[in-house]
Amino acid sequence: MPIKEKLKLYLHLNWAIIGAMLALSVAGVFAIYSASYRGDDQPMPTFYIWQMRWIAIGIVVFLVMIWIDYEVLARWSWLIFAAVLGLLILVLIVGKISYGARSWFGFGGRGIQPAELAKLAVALMISFFLSRQSRDVEKLSTMIKCFAIIIVPILLVLAQPDLGSAAVLVPMTLTMMFVAGVRVRYFVMLFAIGIALAPIAWLGLHDYQKERLLVFIDPDRDPLRRGWNLHQSLIAVGSGGWDGKGWLEGTQNVLGYLPKTVAPNDFIFSVIAEEKGFLGCLVVLALYGVILFEGVRIAGNAKDKLGMILAAGLTAMLFTHIFQNIGMTIGLMPITGLPLPLLSYGGSFMLLVMATLGLLQNVYIRRKQY
């Protein structure tokens, strides 16, 4: 396609997604500033400055992902997938250890997490594979092959260990298989197998992961240690009331009860809930609702099976992050460390989300030829 024609594609973007994306990104910078604030007499971390830089880089990634036809990306998905597997192996050897996990490549005090790249690589690989199945897509063998594809990245991410990122790959893949036409009875069978294997999976968890699950079941089990973050999060969310305490006025946050090591990323929703209250939370949920609704609509209106499966998988990935993160801050889900799209601090994840939204736009603008 000529360059002039490709540039015209940018005239047909989904502006609802762009509006929600920009609004959440700006809100995230203010929330991260607040989550880092500990009073006028304390030095201010530069998290919010770095977040603005990552947003700027992310917008470039967003535009690039729109430019390259998703069919081209899918055709090269095997190479992208192989490269990401290589990075996942390499990070286990030379990666930077942070909070007990060897999951980062460090660069001048910052880092990149290849586990985030794995989510995008798996989405491209699985959607390409399923789109190439025709009569065989309904068979059990299709489900087996899909899990054969994702088992390696899952095991490599678990080895870091990063249970949250590994877990995201499963619902995303299941969604793509369902949309592609894999029979429902196979999902029921898979669920039954999962229940049967749960005791074995429990034995494979690290001690701190077991503690997180036990604290989720019984929040009062260890309120001053393992359950501290959850308790402080619940207090922050509950104390926000109808319209919140005001920006930089959240006591759980500013006084440090909600630790600054987790407030800007894993528990950013708690900071927003305390400062902006129920109304602020509704606005955040509404903006996420716009993105998810448009993602589903894009999948339904895609020009081909590949676009439909890819858009569905990417939307499922975003939903999993949103549901899990907000769920864990209010005690409805166990703490896994999954960040909140566009709001949580973090470069790798910001780039992943921007690339994901760019791919959704990619499918959207190519739903018909201009």
Residue pairs with C-beta under 8 A, 6 or more apart in sequence:
1 69
5 370
6 67
8 370
9 66
9 67
9 365
9 366
9 370
10 63
10 66
10 365
12 364
12 365
12 370
13 66
13 361
13 364
13 365
14 294
14 298
14 360
14 361
14 364
14 365
16 290
16 294
17 290
17 291
17 294
17 295
17 357
17 360
17 361
17 364
18 361
19 290
20 287
20 288
20 290
20 291
21 62
21 291
21 342
21 354
21 357
23 287
24 284
24 287
24 288
24 341
24 342
24 343
25 55
25 342
27 272
27 284
27 343
28 51
28 268
28 342
28 343
28 344
28 345
29 48
29 51
29 52
29 55
30 48
30 247
31 264
31 268
31 271
31 272
31 275
31 343
32 47
32 48
32 51
32 264
32 268
32 345
33 47
33 48
34 247
34 248
34 250
34 253
34 271
34 275
35 47
35 253
35 258
35 260
35 263
35 264
35 267
35 268
35 271
35 345
36 44
36 45
36 47
36 48
36 260
36 263
36 264
37 44
37 248
37 253
37 254
38 254
38 256
38 260
39 254
45 260
47 264
47 345
50 110
50 345
50 347
51 345
51 350
54 346
54 347
54 350
54 351
55 350
57 347
57 350
57 351
58 350
58 351
58 353
58 354
58 355
59 354
61 351
61 354
61 355
61 358
62 354
62 355
62 357
62 358
62 361
63 358
64 358
65 354
65 355
65 358
65 359
65 361
65 362
66 358
66 361
66 362
66 365
68 362
69 362
69 366
70 306
70 307
70 310
70 359
70 362
70 363
70 366
71 304
71 306
73 80
73 124
73 359
74 124
74 127
74 128
74 131
74 306
74 310
75 128
77 121
77 124
77 125
77 127
77 128
78 125
78 128
80 120
80 121
80 124
80 125
81 121
81 122
81 124
81 125
81 149
83 121
84 114
84 117
84 118
84 121
84 153
85 152
85 153
85 156
87 105
87 114
87 117
88 114
88 115
88 118
88 153
88 156
88 157
89 156
90 105
90 114
91 102
91 103
91 104
91 105
91 114
91 160
92 102
92 156
92 159
92 160
94 105
95 102
95 103
95 104
95 105
95 106
95 160
96 102
96 104
96 105
96 106
96 111
97 104
98 104
98 111
100 208
101 160
101 161
101 162
102 160
103 113
103 114
103 115
103 157
103 160
103 162
104 111
104 112
104 113
105 111
105 112
105 113
105 114
110 347
111 347
111 348
112 347
112 348
113 165
113 348
113 349
115 157
115 160
115 162
115 165
115 166
116 165
116 348
116 349
116 351
116 352
117 348
117 352
118 153
118 156
118 157
118 165
118 169
119 165
119 168
119 169
119 172
119 317
119 352
120 352
120 355
120 356
120 359
121 153
122 149
122 150
122 153
122 169
122 172
122 173
123 172
123 176
123 310
123 313
123 314
123 317
123 359
124 310
125 149
126 146
126 149
126 150
126 172
126 173
126 176
126 177
126 309
126 313
127 176
127 306
127 309
127 310
127 313
128 306
129 145
129 146
129 149
130 137
130 142
130 146
130 176
130 177
130 180
130 305
130 309
131 180
131 304
131 305
131 306
131 309
133 142
133 180
136 142
137 180
137 181
137 182
138 181
138 182
138 183
140 183
140 186
142 177
142 180
142 182
143 177
143 182
143 186
143 190
146 173
146 176
146 177
147 173
150 169
150 170
150 173
153 166
153 169
154 166
154 169
154 170
157 165
157 166
157 169
158 166
161 206
161 209
162 337
163 205
163 209
163 336
164 324
164 336
164 337
164 338
165 338
167 320
167 336
168 317
168 320
168 321
168 324
168 338
171 316
171 317
171 320
172 313
172 314
172 316
172 317
172 320
173 313
174 187
174 190
174 316
175 312
175 313
175 315
175 316
176 309
176 310
176 312
176 313
176 316
177 187
178 184
178 187
179 299
179 308
179 309
179 312
179 313
180 305
180 309
202 210
205 213
208 226
211 222
211 226
212 226
212 334
212 335
212 336
213 334
214 221
214 226
215 221
215 222
215 226
215 227
215 230
215 334
215 335
216 230
216 331
216 333
216 334
216 335
219 227
219 230
219 231
219 234
219 331
220 227
221 227
223 231
228 259
229 258
229 259
229 262
229 266
229 267
229 335
230 328
230 331
230 335
232 252
232 257
232 258
232 259
232 270
233 258
233 267
233 270
233 329
233 330
233 331
234 330
234 331
235 252
235 257
236 250
236 252
236 253
236 257
236 258
236 267
236 270
236 271
236 273
236 274
237 269
237 270
237 273
237 274
237 329
237 330
239 245
239 251
239 252
239 274
240 250
240 273
240 274
240 275
240 276
240 277
240 278
240 280
240 281
241 277
241 278
242 277
242 278
242 279
243 276
243 277
243 278
243 279
243 280
244 250
244 273
244 274
244 275
244 276
244 277
244 279
244 280
245 251
245 274
245 275
245 277
246 275
247 275
248 254
248 275
249 275
250 271
250 274
250 275
251 257
251 274
252 258
252 270
252 274
253 263
253 270
253 271
253 274
253 275
258 267
258 270
258 271
263 270
263 271
264 271
264 344
264 345
265 339
265 344
265 345
265 346
266 325
266 328
266 335
266 337
266 338
266 339
266 344
267 329
268 339
268 340
268 343
268 344
268 345
269 281
269 284
269 325
269 326
269 329
269 340
269 343
270 329
272 280
272 281
272 284
272 343
273 280
273 281
273 329
276 283
284 343
285 326
288 322
288 341
291 318
291 341
291 357
292 315
292 318
292 319
292 322
294 360
294 364
295 311
295 312
295 314
295 315
295 318
295 360
296 312
296 315
298 307
298 311
298 315
298 360
298 363
298 364
298 367
299 307
299 308
299 309
299 311
299 312
299 315
299 363
300 308
301 364
301 367
302 308
302 310
302 311
302 363
302 367
303 366
303 367
303 368
307 363
307 366
307 367
310 359
310 363
311 359
311 360
311 363
314 356
314 359
314 360
315 360
317 356
318 341
318 353
318 356
320 338
321 338
321 339
321 340
321 341
322 340
322 341
323 333
324 333
324 336
324 338
325 338
325 339
325 340
325 344
326 340
327 333
328 334
328 335
328 336
328 338
339 345
339 346
339 349
341 349
341 353
342 350
342 353
